[in-house]
């Protein structure tokens, strides 16, 4: 059974909230099959880096994606058998061992996608191990490396120059409002006042994961509808007159 966050993770690109430029470039990569040596996704925690990495991998590894399309079919063996019959590997760089890293830098006969989450956790000497493989030296690797980081300054500048770098910014209030309305319809969560969705988005700084956590904490667990009452119990006015989430909301 999926948890609340993964349940509403986009399964197709049309469900991604914001990130128009990054989504357009990823779609073109999938349609044209003109795959870069690596992709680096940077942005705040919870903005959607892992979502785009997983969605791109599912599309590239799908066995039945029609020509000139970009979404995974969701029906083939690769789509159904996570992690795509072993062709998708996900590494948490805070727990990555030297043995795993050396294995990941080995050429494979079958195309694979390897996703390195929180790449800034790897020190520069370890990051340098990717530089030659990203250039196809000493041989072409049948692998797409996808990296993500919330701290771009901790990523080797030489690596950034060798990959497609996509910077992700939070969606707009309008985008997050429409997205939250759709999530509430699927959850389902009763909406008494749609204007409150925009206020929730603003208070969560339009970070999708934080917005989902808010809905889960206050609407699912406590059974509250989307109304101005929910603002009274979770949002306060600070010294500058801005609305902020209180400590009661745990992100």
C-alpha positions in Angstrom: 0.0 0.0 0.0 1.4 3.4 -1.0 1.9 6.1 1.6 0.1 9.5 1.0 3.1 11.2 -0.6 4.0 8.5 -3.1 0.3 7.9 -3.9 0.0 11.3 -5.4 3.4 11.4 -7.1 2.8 12.2 -10.8 2.7 9.2 -13.0 2.7 11.2 -16.2 4.3 14.5 -17.1 0.9 16.3 -17.4 0.5 15.9 -13.6 3.8 17.6 -12.7 3.1 20.9 -10.9 5.2 23.7 -12.5 8.8 23.2 -13.9 7.7 23.9 -17.5 11.2 24.4 -18.9 12.6 21.3 -17.2 9.6 19.2 -18.3 9.9 20.4 -21.9 13.6 19.4 -22.1 13.0 16.0 -20.5 10.1 15.3 -22.9 12.4 16.1 -25.9 15.0 13.8 -24.5 12.5 11.0 -24.3 10.9 11.6 -27.7 14.1 12.0 -29.6 16.0 9.4 -27.5 18.9 11.8 -27.7 20.1 11.0 -24.2 22.8 13.1 -22.4 25.6 11.6 -20.4 24.0 12.9 -17.2 21.2 15.1 -15.8 21.5 17.2 -12.7 18.3 18.3 -11.0 18.8 21.1 -8.4 16.3 22.9 -6.2 14.8 23.1 -2.7 13.9 20.0 -0.7 10.5 18.7 -1.7 10.3 20.7 -4.9 10.0 17.7 -7.2 13.5 16.5 -8.1 12.9 12.8 -7.3 9.5 12.9 -9.0 11.1 14.1 -12.3 14.0 11.6 -12.0 11.6 8.6 -11.5 9.2 9.8 -14.2 12.0 10.2 -16.7 13.4 6.8 -15.9 10.0 5.1 -16.2 9.5 6.7 -19.7 13.0 5.9 -20.9 12.8 2.3 -19.7 9.2 1.7 -20.9 9.0 -1.1 -23.4 5.9 0.0 -25.2 6.1 3.8 -25.4 4.8 4.7 -28.9 7.1 6.8 -31.1 7.1 10.5 -30.6 5.5 10.2 -27.1 7.0 10.8 -23.7 4.8 9.2 -21.0 5.3 5.6 -19.8 2.6 3.2 -20.9 2.1 1.8 -17.4 1.2 -1.6 -18.8 4.4 -3.3 -20.0 6.5 -5.6 -17.8 9.1 -2.8 -17.3 6.5 -0.4 -16.0 4.8 -2.9 -13.7 7.9 -4.7 -12.4 9.6 -2.0 -10.3 12.5 -1.2 -10.5 12.1 -1.9 -14.2 13.5 -5.4 -14.2 16.7 -4.1 -12.5 17.3 -1.4 -15.1 16.6 1.4 -12.6 18.9 1.9 -9.6 18.4 4.5 -6.9 21.2 5.5 -4.6 21.0 7.6 -1.4 24.3 9.3 -1.5 24.3 9.7 2.3 24.5 5.8 2.5 26.5 5.1 -0.7 29.3 2.6 -0.2 32.6 2.6 -2.3 31.7 -0.9 -3.6 28.3 0.4 -4.9 29.9 3.4 -6.5 32.5 1.3 -8.3 29.8 -1.1 -9.5 27.6 1.8 -10.8 30.6 3.1 -12.8 30.8 -0.2 -14.7 29.6 -0.5 -18.3 26.4 -2.6 -18.8 25.2 -4.4 -21.9 21.6 -3.3 -21.1 20.6 0.3 -20.8 20.2 1.4 -17.2 19.2 4.6 -15.4 21.0 5.3 -12.1 19.6 8.0 -9.8 21.9 9.5 -7.2 19.8 11.4 -4.6 21.3 14.1 -2.4 24.4 14.0 -4.5 26.0 16.8 -2.4 26.6 14.2 0.3 29.4 12.8 -1.8 32.7 14.5 -1.2 34.6 16.0 -4.2 37.1 13.2 -4.6 34.2 10.7 -5.0 32.3 13.1 -7.3 35.5 13.2 -9.5 35.1 9.5 -10.2 32.1 10.4 -12.5 34.1 12.9 -14.7 35.7 10.5 -17.1 32.6 8.1 -17.4 30.5 11.2 -18.2 32.8 11.9 -21.1 32.7 8.3 -22.4 36.3 7.7 -21.3 37.7 5.0 -21.5 34.6 3.6 -23.2 31.0 4.5 -23.9 28.7 3.6 -21.0 25.2 2.4 -21.6 23.9 4.3 -18.6 22.1 7.5 -17.9 23.2 9.1 -14.6 20.6 11.3 -12.9 21.8 13.4 -10.0 19.8 15.6 -7.6 20.9 18.1 -5.0 19.4 20.8 -2.8 22.9 22.4 -2.3 24.3 23.1 -5.7 27.4 24.8 -4.3 28.5 21.4 -3.0 28.6 19.8 -6.4 31.9 19.8 -8.4 31.7 22.5 -11.0 33.5 20.2 -13.5 30.7 17.7 -13.2 28.0 20.4 -13.7 29.7 21.3 -17.0 29.4 17.7 -18.2 25.7 17.2 -17.6 22.4 18.8 -18.5 21.7 21.0 -15.5 18.0 21.7 -14.8 17.2 24.1 -12.0 13.8 23.6 -10.4 12.0 26.5 -8.7 8.8 26.2 -6.7 5.5 26.4 -8.7 3.5 29.7 -8.7 0.6 30.1 -6.3 -1.8 29.7 -9.1 -0.2 26.4 -10.2 0.0 25.0 -6.7 -3.7 26.0 -6.1 -4.9 24.1 -9.2 -2.7 21.1 -8.2 -4.0 21.1 -4.6 -7.6 21.2 -5.9 -6.9 18.2 -8.0 -5.3 16.3 -5.1 -8.3 17.1 -2.9 -10.6 15.6 -5.5 -8.6 12.4 -5.6 -7.9 12.0 -1.8 -10.8 12.9 -1.3 -10.8 16.0 0.9 -13.8 18.3 1.1 -13.3 21.9 0.0 -15.5 24.5 1.6 -13.5 27.5 0.4 -11.2 27.2 -2.6 -9.4 30.5 -1.7 -7.8 28.7 1.2 -5.8 26.5 -1.1 -3.8 29.4 -2.3 -3.1 30.5 1.3 -1.9 27.0 2.1 0.4 27.0 -0.9 1.8 30.4 0.1 2.4 29.3 3.7 4.2 26.2 2.4 6.3 28.3 0.1 4.7 26.5 -2.8 6.7 23.3 -2.1 4.6 20.4 -3.3 5.8 17.9 -0.7 5.1 20.4 2.2 1.7 21.0 0.8 0.9 17.3 0.7 2.2 16.9 4.3 -0.1 19.8 5.3 -3.1 18.0 3.7 -2.2 14.7 5.3 -1.7 16.1 8.8 -4.7 18.4 9.0 -7.3 17.0 6.5 -6.6 13.3 6.5 -5.6 12.6 10.1 -7.8 15.3 11.7 -10.6 15.1 9.2 -10.8 18.9 8.6 -12.2 20.3 5.3 -10.4 23.0 3.4 -11.9 26.1 5.1 -10.9 29.3 6.8 -11.2 27.4 10.1 -8.2 25.3 9.2 -6.2 28.5 8.9 -7.2 29.6 12.4 -5.7 26.4 13.9 -2.6 26.1 11.8 -1.6 29.6 10.6 -0.6 32.6 12.6 0.4 36.2 11.7 4.1 36.9 12.5 5.7 40.3 13.4 5.9 41.4 9.8 2.3 40.7 9.1 3.0 37.6 7.0 1.1 34.3 7.5 3.3 31.4 8.5 2.7 27.7 9.4 2.7 27.2 13.2 4.9 24.6 14.9 1.8 22.3 15.1 2.4 21.5 11.4 5.3 19.1 11.2 7.2 19.0 7.9 
